[in-house]
């Protein structure tokens, strides 16, 4: 058992190094082959951090949930629903700081509902969150009537600076929030007892229960973390766009799972690291950005993500076989 644990940690470390190597190779390759070195230009780096961080923040939570052995296919729909909640608070004249708090609470409640249905109803999380994906998107479309709404917070300069400003006039606030969330989740997963509970729950739920770990509570909390991060990303995105759209977050579900798997998170749970998920999220963002700069049709993005997902799944299966042989 000890040798298997050591091998598992070694493989995770190897996957992190592999993800870092892939990230470096992609950056060098895109820097060389994109027109006029546009990829490494100041404007593009700022754009990537400002726009991509909204997705990457959610991807961190999705990876955490996958380590616990569950999936969430509803993140795009929850993002849209929470964006509508935040827009309503602005329309009602509520201070955006209080509106943010209300939105985070609503997002957490959505995650708690998904987790409760999954663990108490003993339903596969794919099915639960697939239903959630359809329900929350449909509810958002009904409540918003499918039209865009303005969401101006320009009079709250402190809020604007905190959510969408630039540190030193260069580094976007969204990128800073991405780093903060990554550090907090890294500490939770790798430096706290709850992180051990997450690994144990995802690796072997029955064994975890025999050690008096409340696996149902662990999974519900992880679902809540994902939805809370969706709510936070919704606040940032709505503030940046100064508008609400019911179509935001479409297609983010599989991209977030791909980011986690590329970063070394097992599809079966119980294995992964926050550093790996962090790198995986950066890889997905960089691929999408480079395809846009290269002015390739958007269909190529689907092909690229499809390839990444299939390659990552095959690699995960190979690693699982090696662990079983050990």
N, C-alpha and C positions, 0 to 999 in steps of 0.2 A: 504493500500500500504506500509505503514511504517512497519507494523507487518510482511508482506511478505518479505520485505528487510531484517529485523532482522533475520527472520527464515532462509533465504537463507544464510546469513553470518554465522549463527550458524551451519548450515549443512556443509558448506565449512570447517569451523574450525574442526568439528567433523571428516570429511573425512581426513583432514590433520593429526589429531591425530591417526586415524585408519591406515593411510598409514605408519606413523612412527612406530606404534605398529607392523604392518606386517613386516616392515623392520627389526626391532629388533628381532622378532621371527625367521625370516629367517636366520639372521646372527648367532644367538645362535644355531639354529637347524643344520645348515650346518657346524658350527665350531665343533659341537659334533660328527656328523655322517660322515663327510668326513674322508678319511684315513689319520691317523697321523696328524690330525689338519691342513691339507694342506690348507684349506680355509683361515685361519687367518695367514698363514705364510707370511713373508715379501715379498718373491718373488711373491706370488699370488696377494697380495694387489697392488704391483707395476704394475703387469701385468693388473689387472682389471682397474686401473686408466689410464694406458697408452693406452690400446686398447678400453676400454668401453667409455672413455670420448668423442671419436669421434662421437659415436652414441648419447650419452646423450646430447651433445651440440645441435644437430639437434632436439632432442626430446623436448627441451625447446621451440624452435621456433614453433614446431608443436602444442604444447599445447597453446601457445599464439594465434595462428591462430584459434584454435578450440574455444577459448573463444570468438573470434570475429564472430563465427558462420560458419566457413568454414573448409575444410579439404584439405590436400595435399598428394596425393598418388604418387607423382613424386620424392620424396626426394632421393631415391636410384639412380635413373637415372640422376638426376641433380648432385648428388655427383660424379658419374662416368664422366659425361661430364665436370664438372669443374676440375676434376683431370687430364683429358686430356689437358685442356687449360693450367693448371699449368705446365704440362710436356712439352708442346710445348715451353713455355717461357724459361724453363731450356735448352731445345735443341737449342734454338736460342741464348743462352748465356746471357740472361737478368738476372740481379741481382734478386735473389729470393724474396727480399723485394718488388721490383717493380712487379715481377711476381705475388706475392700474391695480390697486389692491383688490377692488371688486372683481376685476377681470381675472386676477390670479386665483381668487377664491372660487369663482365659477369654473375655471379650468380644472382646479384640483378636485372639485366635486364631480366633474365629468369623469376624470380618471378614477376616482373612488368608485363610481358606478360601474365602470368597465371592469375594474378589479373585482368588485363584489360579485358581479354576475359570473365572472370567469371562475373564481375559486369556490363560491358557494353553490353555483349551478353546475359545477364540474364540466364547463363547456370549454372547448379548445379556444384559446385566445384569438386565433386566426378568425374563427367564426364570430366571436363576440365583437371584435373590433371591426370586422368587415361590416357587420350590421351597424355598428357605431358610425363607420365611415359614411354609409348611405343615410342614416338617420340624421346626423348633425348637419350634413351638407344639405339635405332636403329641408330641414327645419330652417337653416340659414336662408335658403332661397325663398321659402315661404314668408318669413318674417321681414326680409329685406325687399321682397318682390323682385329680386334679381337685378336691382339697379344699384349703381354706385352712389355713395353718399359722401359729402365733404366731411372731413374730420380735422378741423384747424385747431392747432394748439400753439400758434405763433405768439400769442400774448403771454404765454408761460415760458419765458426764455430759459429759466433754470431747468425746466423739464426738457425742453428741446435740446439744450446742451448736454444733459445727462444721458439722453437716449439716442440722439442722432448727431451730436456735435462732433468736433474733432479735437483731440488732445494735441496741444502745441500747433494747432492749425494743420496737422497732417494725419495723425492716426485716428480713424473713425471710432466713435464711442461703441459702435456695435462690435467691433473687433475686441475692444477691451472687455465688454460683457461676455463675449465668447471665452476669453481667457479666464475670467473670474469664475464662470460656471464650470469650466473644465477643471480648474484647481479645486473648487469646492467638491465636485463629484469625485475627483481623484482622492481627496482626503477621506471622503465618506467610504469609498470602495476599498481603499488600500490601507487606511490608517485607523479605521474605526471598527468596532465589533459588528456593526450593522453590515459592513462590507463582507465580513466573513459569513454572515447569515445569508447574504445574497448569493455568494459562491456556493455555499452548502445547499441552498434551496434549488439552485439551477442544476447542480451536479447530481444530487440524489435526494429527492424530497423526503422519502421515507427515512433515510438515515438522518437527515436534518431534524425530522420530527422526533426521532429517538433521542436526539440531543436536546430536546425541549425547545427547539426553535419553532416559533409560530410562523410556519411557511405561508399561510394564508395572508397574515398581516404583512409579511415581507413583500409579497407580490402586489398586494393592494397599494402599499406605499410606493412601490416602483411605478405602478400605473399612474399614481397621483403625480409623481415627479415628472413623468413624460408630459402629461396634460398641463401641468403648471408651467413647464418650459414652453409648451405650445402657446399658452396664454401670454407669457412674457414676450415671445417672438411676435405675437400678434400686436402687442402694444408698440413694439419698436417699429414694425413694418407699417402699421397704420399711421404712426407719427411721421415716419419718413415720407410716405406717399401723400399725407394730408388728405387721405380719402379711404373709403372702404370699398372692397370689391368682394362679391360672393364667390369668386373663382380662385382666390388666392390659395396656395398650397396644393394645387392639383398635381398629382404625381410624385409628391414628396415621400410617400410611404415607402416605396421600394428603394428609392434613392437613399433613405436613411438606413434601411436594412443593409443595403450594399456598402455603405460607409462603415458600418459596424463590422461586417464580415471581412471587408478588405483590411480592416485594422486588427484582425485576428480573433474576433468574437465568434464563438462556436454557435452554430444554428441549433444545437441541442442543449445549450445552456451550460453554466458552470465553468466556462473558460473565456478569458478575455481580459483586457486592461483598458483603463481610461486613456492611457497614452496612445494605445493602438487605435482606439475609437477616434481620438483627436486627429491622428494622422490620416485615418480613413476618411474623415469628413473633409479634411483639406484636399485629399486626392480627388474626391468627387467634385468638389467646388472648382478645382483647377482644370479638370477635364472639361467641364461645362463651359468655363470661361474661355479656354483656349479654342474650343470649337466655334464659339461666337466670334472671337477675334479673327479666326481664319475664314470667317464668313461662309461657313458651310451650312447647308440647309439644316433646319432644326431636327429633321428626321435622323441625322447622323448622331444626335445626342442620344436618342433612344437606342440606336445600335451600340454606341459606346457603353452606355450603362448596362445594356443587356449582356454584352461581352464581359464586363467587369463582374456582374452578378454570377454568370455561369462559371467563369474562371475561379471566382472566390468559393463557390459551392463545391466545385471539384477539388480544390485545394483543401477545403475543410474536410471532405470525405477521406482524402488521403491521410490527413493528420489523425482523424478518428481511428482509422485502421491501424496506424502505427501505435496509438495509445492502447488499443485493444490487444495487439500483439505483445506489448510490454506487460 
